Amino acid sequence: MTVYTFSEARQKFAAILERARREGAVRVKRRDGQVFVIQPERSRRSPLDVAGIATDLSGEEIVDIVREMRRRAGIPPPGQAHGRSIRKRATKKER
């Protein structure tokens, strides 16, 4: 982790923020020995949180399209592996 003096940090603040973004964190040390860490704040937003799109397709049509794309790609349907059906094991209560 890179360490800067307080006066360097004041003079090169934008560059220090950029370095912290790239490397994860930088340290700033004062004359009295105190050390501070500057690091980017982690995003609390999920990478799966994306904006939706307007479409005239029904849910069933979307599912049909996804199934067709998987079929063309050779991806077996959920619940099947290598063309064989996977059966759920019965629990002790179900037996």
C-alpha positions as CSV (number, residue, x, y, z in Angstrom):
1,M,0.0,0.0,0.0
2,T,1.4,3.4,-1.0
3,V,2.1,5.9,1.8
4,Y,1.9,9.7,1.2
5,T,2.8,12.5,3.6
6,F,0.0,14.9,4.5
7,S,1.5,17.7,2.3
8,E,1.8,15.4,-0.7
9,A,-1.8,14.3,-0.2
10,R,-3.0,17.9,-0.3
11,Q,-1.0,18.6,-3.4
12,K,-1.9,15.5,-5.3
13,F,-5.4,14.7,-4.0
14,A,-7.0,13.8,-7.3
15,A,-4.2,11.5,-8.2
16,I,-4.3,9.9,-4.8
17,L,-8.0,9.2,-5.2
18,E,-7.4,7.6,-8.6
19,R,-4.7,5.5,-7.1
20,A,-6.9,4.4,-4.3
21,R,-9.6,3.4,-6.9
22,R,-7.1,1.3,-8.8
23,E,-5.2,-0.3,-5.9
24,G,-7.9,-0.4,-3.3
25,A,-6.4,1.9,-0.7
26,V,-3.6,4.4,0.0
27,R,-2.2,5.7,3.3
28,V,-1.7,9.3,4.4
29,K,0.7,9.9,7.3
30,R,0.8,13.1,9.3
31,R,3.9,14.6,11.0
32,D,2.5,13.6,14.4
33,G,2.5,9.9,13.3
34,Q,-1.2,9.5,12.7
35,V,-2.0,7.4,9.6
36,F,-5.2,7.5,7.6
37,V,-6.4,5.2,4.9
38,I,-8.2,6.4,1.9
39,Q,-10.1,3.8,0.1
40,P,-13.1,3.7,-2.3
41,E,-16.5,2.9,-0.8
42,R,-17.9,-0.4,-1.9
43,S,-21.0,-0.2,-4.0
44,R,-24.1,-1.5,-2.2
45,R,-25.9,-1.9,-5.5
46,S,-26.3,-5.4,-6.9
47,P,-24.8,-6.1,-10.3
48,L,-28.1,-7.8,-11.1
49,D,-30.0,-4.6,-10.4
50,V,-30.5,-3.5,-14.0
51,A,-33.2,-1.4,-15.6
52,G,-36.0,-3.3,-17.3
53,I,-37.2,-2.8,-20.8
54,A,-40.6,-2.3,-22.2
55,T,-41.8,-5.2,-24.4
56,D,-45.1,-6.5,-25.7
57,L,-44.0,-10.1,-24.9
58,S,-45.9,-12.2,-22.3
59,G,-44.0,-14.1,-19.7
60,E,-44.8,-17.4,-21.5
61,E,-43.3,-16.0,-24.8
62,I,-40.1,-15.0,-23.0
63,V,-39.8,-18.5,-21.4
64,D,-40.4,-20.0,-24.9
65,I,-37.6,-17.8,-26.4
66,V,-35.2,-18.7,-23.6
67,R,-35.9,-22.4,-24.0
68,E,-35.4,-22.2,-27.8
69,M,-32.1,-20.4,-27.3
70,R,-30.9,-23.1,-24.8
71,R,-32.0,-25.8,-27.2
72,R,-30.0,-24.2,-30.0
73,A,-26.9,-23.9,-27.7
74,G,-27.2,-27.6,-26.7
75,I,-28.0,-26.8,-23.1
76,P,-30.1,-29.5,-21.5
77,P,-33.4,-28.4,-19.8
78,P,-33.3,-27.8,-16.0
79,G,-33.5,-31.1,-14.2
80,Q,-31.7,-33.1,-16.8
81,A,-28.1,-33.9,-17.1
82,H,-26.6,-35.5,-20.3
83,G,-30.1,-36.3,-21.6
84,R,-31.1,-38.2,-18.5
85,S,-33.7,-37.0,-16.0
86,I,-32.6,-36.3,-12.5
87,R,-35.0,-37.6,-9.9
88,K,-35.3,-36.0,-6.5
89,R,-34.3,-38.3,-3.6
90,A,-37.1,-39.1,-1.2
91,T,-36.4,-37.9,2.3
92,K,-37.0,-40.1,5.3
93,K,-40.4,-38.5,6.0
94,E,-41.5,-39.2,2.4
95,R,-40.6,-42.9,2.5
